[in-house]
Amino acid sequence: MQLPTALVALFAATASSAATPRQAGGVNQAVIPASFGVTAGDKIPGQENCRGANDKPIPCHCPPAPDSPDFLQKLAKALADGFIFSPAQVAIPISLDRFNDAADASVETQKLRATAMIQVMQNLNMTTQGVGCPGVAVPVLSKMQQTGVVGGDTSGIGNVG
């Protein structure tokens, strides 16, 4: 018994999409670091702020978790649009397709992925430019942006032990 071509194509597409973790409009979570190096809510004693990289103060809601549906949705929108607010204000340096391509682990692509994620973090409220989480809230992404390396030795950065 032969299966209709359309049914075989449907099974293939389902299997392919199941192998690539996607959420919130198509962001491939496999290319996002498991940790940003800082955990939100680590209060600095006697202050309103929380602790970021190098003990720098950050808003206590920063950063969202790498798998936060809100972050992933905003990242997917920015990648799909190619910008945050307008192309002249915050252009995103990488397309959604290139961002999602887990087979492309080149230094250049990793740097562009990190830059896009940092841009979304720094504009997290998506209504006012520059209102979000500072770079010291995501030291793993800052290191990735500089080196193109995901993971590696992250000891001494952030507040995640």
C-alpha positions as a Python dict, from the first residue, in 0.01 Angstrom:
ca = {
    (1, 'M'): (0, 0, 0),
    (2, 'Q'): (137, 336, -100),
    (3, 'L'): (73, 653, 97),
    (4, 'P'): (-43, 957, -96),
    (5, 'T'): (238, 1205, -165),
    (6, 'A'): (61, 1479, 32),
    (7, 'L'): (45, 1256, 340),
    (8, 'V'): (415, 1169, 316),
    (9, 'A'): (497, 1541, 285),
    (10, 'L'): (282, 1616, 590),
    (11, 'F'): (464, 1351, 797),
    (12, 'A'): (802, 1482, 682),
    (13, 'A'): (712, 1841, 770),
    (14, 'T'): (581, 1736, 1111),
    (15, 'A'): (896, 1537, 1188),
    (16, 'S'): (1118, 1823, 1072),
    (17, 'S'): (941, 2084, 1284),
    (18, 'A'): (941, 1854, 1587),
    (19, 'A'): (1320, 1818, 1562),
    (20, 'T'): (1374, 2195, 1579),
    (21, 'P'): (1248, 2356, 1902),
    (22, 'R'): (1050, 2661, 1799),
    (23, 'Q'): (817, 2883, 1990),
    (24, 'A'): (667, 3228, 1973),
    (25, 'G'): (654, 3282, 1599),
    (26, 'G'): (934, 3060, 1488),
    (27, 'V'): (1243, 3138, 1699),
    (28, 'N'): (1473, 2836, 1714),
    (29, 'Q'): (1555, 2809, 2084),
    (30, 'A'): (1843, 2572, 2009),
    (31, 'V'): (2056, 2872, 1901),
    (32, 'I'): (1984, 3072, 2218),
    (33, 'P'): (2218, 3017, 2516),
    (34, 'A'): (2057, 2824, 2804),
    (35, 'S'): (2156, 3105, 3042),
    (36, 'F'): (2227, 3474, 2995),
    (37, 'G'): (2464, 3469, 3295),
    (38, 'V'): (2241, 3667, 3530),
    (39, 'T'): (1928, 3556, 3711),
    (40, 'A'): (1658, 3818, 3754),
    (41, 'G'): (1568, 3916, 4110),
    (42, 'D'): (1911, 3885, 4279),
    (43, 'K'): (1865, 4187, 4510),
    (44, 'I'): (2156, 4406, 4614),
    (45, 'P'): (2122, 4435, 4993),
    (46, 'G'): (1984, 4772, 5097),
    (47, 'Q'): (1901, 4882, 4740),
    (48, 'E'): (1601, 4876, 4507),
    (49, 'N'): (1811, 4733, 4226),
    (50, 'C'): (1929, 4382, 4160),
    (51, 'R'): (2272, 4244, 4078),
    (52, 'G'): (2399, 4221, 3721),
    (53, 'A'): (2743, 4133, 3587),
    (54, 'N'): (3032, 4268, 3795),
    (55, 'D'): (2778, 4356, 4066),
    (56, 'K'): (2642, 4643, 3854),
    (57, 'P'): (2285, 4742, 3944),
    (58, 'I'): (2010, 4635, 3704),
    (59, 'P'): (1630, 4643, 3715),
    (60, 'C'): (1508, 4342, 3912),
    (61, 'H'): (1297, 4212, 3622),
    (62, 'C'): (1612, 4175, 3411),
    (63, 'P'): (1689, 3965, 3227),
    (64, 'P'): (1396, 3751, 3122),
    (65, 'A'): (1476, 3380, 3102),
    (66, 'P'): (1608, 3263, 2763),
    (67, 'D'): (1289, 3060, 2717),
    (68, 'S'): (1051, 3338, 2827),
    (69, 'P'): (756, 3342, 2585),
    (70, 'D'): (747, 3724, 2600),
    (71, 'F'): (1118, 3756, 2511),
    (72, 'L'): (1091, 3495, 2235),
    (73, 'Q'): (785, 3667, 2086),
    (74, 'K'): (958, 4006, 2084),
    (75, 'L'): (1275, 3854, 1940),
    (76, 'A'): (1077, 3677, 1666),
    (77, 'K'): (894, 4000, 1576),
    (78, 'A'): (1215, 4201, 1560),
    (79, 'L'): (1387, 3935, 1348),
    (80, 'A'): (1090, 3904, 1113),
    (81, 'D'): (1050, 4284, 1080),
    (82, 'G'): (1425, 4351, 1055),
    (83, 'F'): (1400, 4634, 1306),
    (84, 'I'): (1264, 4756, 1641),
    (85, 'F'): (1055, 5076, 1623),
    (86, 'S'): (1177, 5167, 1269),
    (87, 'P'): (1468, 5070, 1043),
    (88, 'A'): (1634, 5404, 1112),
    (89, 'Q'): (1614, 5359, 1490),
    (90, 'V'): (1715, 5000, 1568),
    (91, 'A'): (1795, 4784, 1265),
    (92, 'I'): (1833, 4412, 1337),
    (93, 'P'): (2150, 4276, 1171),
    (94, 'I'): (2025, 3922, 1098),
    (95, 'S'): (1715, 3772, 940),
    (96, 'L'): (1484, 3528, 1118),
    (97, 'D'): (1586, 3249, 878),
    (98, 'R'): (1959, 3301, 934),
    (99, 'F'): (1908, 3338, 1311),
    (100, 'N'): (1720, 3006, 1318),
    (101, 'D'): (1973, 2812, 1109),
    (102, 'A'): (2134, 2594, 1376),
    (103, 'A'): (2370, 2447, 1115),
    (104, 'D'): (2534, 2791, 1085),
    (105, 'A'): (2751, 2820, 1393),
    (106, 'S'): (3002, 3055, 1230),
    (107, 'V'): (3161, 3323, 1445),
    (108, 'E'): (2995, 3593, 1233),
    (109, 'T'): (2646, 3446, 1270),
    (110, 'Q'): (2690, 3391, 1645),
    (111, 'K'): (2793, 3755, 1686),
    (112, 'L'): (2490, 3869, 1485),
    (113, 'R'): (2257, 3646, 1691),
    (114, 'A'): (2398, 3794, 2012),
    (115, 'T'): (2364, 4149, 1878),
    (116, 'A'): (1998, 4090, 1786),
    (117, 'M'): (1918, 3943, 2129),
    (118, 'I'): (2095, 4231, 2307),
    (119, 'Q'): (1905, 4485, 2095),
    (120, 'V'): (1576, 4324, 2194),
    (121, 'M'): (1682, 4315, 2562),
    (122, 'Q'): (1778, 4682, 2560),
    (123, 'N'): (1442, 4774, 2408),
    (124, 'L'): (1235, 4513, 2590),
    (125, 'N'): (926, 4725, 2643),
    (126, 'M'): (910, 4773, 2262),
    (127, 'T'): (739, 5111, 2298),
    (128, 'T'): (1020, 5341, 2414),
    (129, 'Q'): (1369, 5313, 2268),
    (130, 'G'): (1631, 5217, 2525),
    (131, 'V'): (1385, 5098, 2791),
    (132, 'G'): (1473, 4743, 2878),
    (133, 'C'): (1761, 4549, 3025),
    (134, 'P'): (2119, 4681, 3009),
    (135, 'G'): (2409, 4478, 2872),
    (136, 'V'): (2529, 4394, 3223),
    (137, 'A'): (2207, 4192, 3261),
    (138, 'V'): (2316, 3954, 2983),
    (139, 'P'): (2695, 3901, 3013),
    (140, 'V'): (2683, 3570, 2825),
    (141, 'L'): (2533, 3751, 2525),
    (142, 'S'): (2789, 4032, 2558),
    (143, 'K'): (3071, 3777, 2549),
    (144, 'M'): (2906, 3597, 2256),
    (145, 'Q'): (2875, 3930, 2071),
    (146, 'Q'): (3246, 3998, 2117),
    (147, 'T'): (3386, 3650, 2049),
    (148, 'G'): (3121, 3463, 1852),
    (149, 'V'): (3154, 3179, 2103),
    (150, 'V'): (2849, 3035, 2276),
    (151, 'G'): (2908, 2904, 2626),
    (152, 'G'): (3265, 2824, 2711),
    (153, 'D'): (3412, 2957, 3033),
    (154, 'T'): (3159, 3194, 3183),
    (155, 'S'): (3302, 3181, 3533),
    (156, 'G'): (3344, 3522, 3684),
    (157, 'I'): (3071, 3686, 3480),
    (158, 'G'): (2717, 3744, 3592),
    (159, 'N'): (2552, 3624, 3910),
    (160, 'V'): (2478, 3265, 3809),
    (161, 'G'): (2699, 3027, 4002),
}
